[in-house]
Amino acid sequence: MSDQKGDLKPGSFPDDLKWTENGATASLEMLYQFVNDECDRATKWYFDKKKTMKFLGYVFRVGSILALSIAGVIPILGEIYEKGDVPGLSPAWATFALAVAGVLIFLDRFGGYTSGWIRYIRTAQTLSRLQSDFRIEWESKKLTLQSSQTDSATVDLAIQQIRYFLAQVNSIVGAETDEWAKDFQKVLAELEKKTKQNEDNSI
């Protein structure tokens, strides 16, 4: 389901499934392995990508905190090193530092680094829990398959269980993507609004 260096992509569906009486069990195992691999790749993708999101979010947030701190210290230093009635440091530098802090915060929001880091952790943990439950349930299903000699009804129930698990994996990934899209569109709307306000003020 994923390309570790790019976006999430679906894996290759097994094309040699055989649903004869002798081949049904092996085909179910192939389907089971396929959906497990899909979940594995998605989980690994989120755990790997969260490292980058965490680092960039940390850089932007710490940078903004430092810029805000500098903005607060500049007026004090200006008074300490005041020469006559002229501040030792121009108040304009405080304004500049505040602007830098605002830019860093906006870049973090625009890239979705801090929020993405949190989303990625939650998504990866949810996928891990889902997969653990599915694996345990499948072991129980294998007992049923062995005892029923893989009759068509039992095989169909097993396929439905596999299908449901894969649907849950796709739903979790889709929900995370939708959340990212909403955040991104919100930031774009705010940027467009501020740009329009600046244009109106310049007229």
C-alpha positions as CSV (number, residue, x, y, z in Angstrom):
1,M,0.0,0.0,0.0
2,S,2.9,2.4,0.2
3,D,6.0,3.6,-1.4
4,Q,8.3,4.4,1.5
5,K,9.9,7.3,-0.4
6,G,6.6,8.8,-1.7
7,D,2.9,8.5,-1.2
8,L,0.9,5.5,-0.1
9,K,0.3,3.2,-3.0
10,P,-1.6,-0.2,-3.2
11,G,0.4,-3.4,-3.5
12,S,-0.1,-6.0,-6.2
13,F,-3.1,-8.2,-5.6
14,P,-2.4,-11.9,-5.8
15,D,-3.3,-13.2,-9.2
16,D,-2.9,-16.9,-8.7
17,L,-5.8,-17.6,-6.3
18,K,-7.5,-21.0,-6.7
19,W,-10.8,-21.7,-5.1
20,T,-11.0,-25.5,-5.6
21,E,-11.4,-27.7,-2.6
22,N,-7.7,-28.4,-2.4
23,G,-6.6,-24.8,-3.2
24,A,-9.0,-22.8,-1.1
25,T,-6.9,-22.9,2.1
26,A,-3.7,-21.8,0.4
27,S,-5.6,-19.0,-1.4
28,L,-7.0,-17.8,1.8
29,E,-3.5,-17.7,3.3
30,M,-2.3,-15.7,0.3
31,L,-5.2,-13.2,0.8
32,Y,-4.4,-13.0,4.5
33,Q,-0.7,-12.3,3.7
34,F,-1.7,-9.7,1.1
35,V,-3.9,-7.6,3.5
36,N,-1.3,-8.0,6.3
37,D,1.4,-6.6,4.0
38,E,-0.9,-3.7,3.1
39,C,-1.3,-2.9,6.7
40,D,2.4,-3.4,7.4
41,R,3.5,-1.0,4.7
42,A,1.0,1.6,5.7
43,T,2.0,1.4,9.4
44,K,5.7,1.6,8.5
45,W,5.1,4.5,6.2
46,Y,3.4,6.5,9.0
47,F,6.1,5.6,11.6
48,D,8.9,6.5,9.2
49,K,7.3,9.8,8.0
50,K,6.5,11.0,11.5
51,K,10.2,11.4,12.2
52,T,10.5,14.0,9.5
53,M,7.3,15.7,10.6
54,K,8.5,15.8,14.2
55,F,11.9,17.3,13.3
56,L,10.5,20.0,11.1
57,G,7.7,20.8,13.5
58,Y,10.3,21.1,16.3
59,V,12.5,23.4,14.3
60,F,9.7,25.8,13.3
61,R,8.1,25.8,16.8
62,V,11.4,26.3,18.6
63,G,12.4,29.0,16.1
64,S,9.1,30.8,16.7
65,I,9.6,30.7,20.5
66,L,13.1,32.0,20.2
67,A,11.9,34.8,17.9
68,L,9.2,35.8,20.3
69,S,11.6,35.8,23.2
70,I,14.0,38.0,21.2
71,A,11.2,40.4,20.4
72,G,10.4,40.7,24.1
73,V,14.0,41.2,25.1
74,I,14.9,43.8,22.5
75,P,13.0,46.7,24.2
76,I,14.6,45.9,27.5
77,L,18.1,45.8,26.0
78,G,17.3,49.1,24.2
79,E,16.6,50.8,27.5
80,I,19.7,49.3,29.1
81,Y,22.0,50.5,26.4
82,E,20.1,53.7,25.8
83,K,22.3,56.6,24.7
84,G,20.6,59.8,25.7
85,D,17.0,59.5,24.4
86,V,18.0,57.0,21.7
87,P,17.4,53.3,22.5
88,G,20.5,51.1,22.1
89,L,18.5,48.8,19.9
90,S,15.9,50.1,17.5
91,P,12.3,48.9,18.4
92,A,12.1,48.0,14.7
93,W,14.1,44.9,15.5
94,A,11.4,43.7,17.9
95,T,8.8,44.1,15.1
96,F,11.1,42.2,12.8
97,A,11.5,39.3,15.3
98,L,7.7,39.2,15.8
99,A,7.3,38.9,12.0
100,V,9.8,36.1,11.9
101,A,8.0,34.2,14.6
102,G,4.7,34.7,12.7
103,V,6.3,33.4,9.5
104,L,7.7,30.3,11.3
105,I,4.4,29.5,12.9
106,F,2.6,29.9,9.6
107,L,5.1,27.7,7.7
108,D,4.6,25.0,10.4
109,R,0.9,25.2,9.9
110,F,1.2,25.4,6.1
111,G,3.3,22.3,5.9
112,G,1.2,20.6,8.6
113,Y,4.4,19.4,10.4
114,T,3.4,19.5,14.1
115,S,-0.2,18.5,13.4
116,G,0.9,15.9,10.9
117,W,3.3,14.4,13.4
118,I,0.5,13.9,15.9
119,R,-1.8,12.5,13.1
120,Y,0.8,10.1,11.9
121,I,1.5,8.7,15.4
122,R,-2.2,8.2,16.0
123,T,-2.8,6.6,12.6
124,A,0.2,4.2,13.0
125,Q,-0.9,3.1,16.5
126,T,-4.5,2.6,15.3
127,L,-3.3,0.4,12.4
128,S,-1.0,-1.6,14.7
129,R,-3.9,-2.3,17.1
130,L,-6.2,-3.2,14.3
131,Q,-3.6,-5.6,12.8
132,S,-3.0,-7.3,16.2
133,D,-6.7,-8.0,16.6
134,F,-7.0,-9.3,13.1
135,R,-4.1,-11.7,13.4
136,I,-5.5,-13.2,16.6
137,E,-8.9,-13.5,15.0
138,W,-7.4,-15.2,12.0
139,E,-5.7,-17.8,14.1
140,S,-9.2,-18.7,15.5
141,K,-10.6,-18.7,11.9
142,K,-7.9,-21.2,10.9
143,L,-9.2,-23.7,13.4
144,T,-12.7,-23.4,11.9
145,L,-11.3,-23.9,8.4
146,Q,-9.4,-27.0,9.4
147,S,-12.4,-28.5,11.2
148,S,-14.9,-27.8,8.4
149,Q,-12.6,-29.0,5.6
150,T,-12.9,-25.6,3.9
151,D,-16.6,-25.8,2.7
152,S,-17.7,-22.9,0.5
153,A,-19.7,-21.1,3.3
154,T,-16.7,-21.1,5.7
155,V,-14.4,-19.9,2.9
156,D,-16.8,-17.1,2.0
157,L,-16.9,-16.0,5.7
158,A,-13.1,-16.0,5.8
159,I,-12.9,-13.9,2.6
160,Q,-15.4,-11.4,4.1
161,Q,-13.3,-11.2,7.3
162,I,-10.3,-10.4,5.1
163,R,-12.2,-7.9,3.1
164,Y,-13.5,-6.1,6.2
165,F,-10.0,-5.8,7.6
166,L,-8.6,-4.3,4.4
167,A,-11.6,-1.9,4.3
168,Q,-10.8,-0.8,7.9
169,V,-7.2,-0.2,6.9
170,N,-8.2,1.9,3.9
171,S,-10.7,3.8,6.0
172,I,-8.1,4.7,8.6
173,V,-5.7,5.9,5.9
174,G,-8.5,7.8,4.2
175,A,-9.6,9.5,7.4
176,E,-6.0,10.7,8.0
177,T,-5.8,12.0,4.4
178,D,-9.1,13.8,4.7
179,E,-8.0,15.4,8.0
180,W,-4.8,16.6,6.3
181,A,-6.8,18.0,3.3
182,K,-9.1,20.0,5.6
183,D,-6.2,21.5,7.6
184,F,-4.4,22.4,4.4
185,Q,-7.5,24.0,2.8
186,K,-8.1,26.0,6.1
187,V,-4.5,27.4,6.0
188,L,-4.9,28.2,2.3
189,A,-8.2,30.1,3.1
190,E,-6.5,32.0,5.8
191,L,-3.6,32.9,3.5
192,E,-5.9,34.1,0.8
193,K,-7.9,36.2,3.4
194,K,-4.7,37.8,4.7
195,T,-3.4,38.5,1.2
196,K,-6.7,40.2,0.2
197,Q,-6.6,42.3,3.4
198,N,-3.1,43.4,2.6
199,E,-4.1,44.3,-0.9
200,D,-7.1,46.3,0.4
201,N,-4.9,48.1,2.9
202,S,-2.4,49.0,0.2
203,I,-5.0,50.7,-1.9
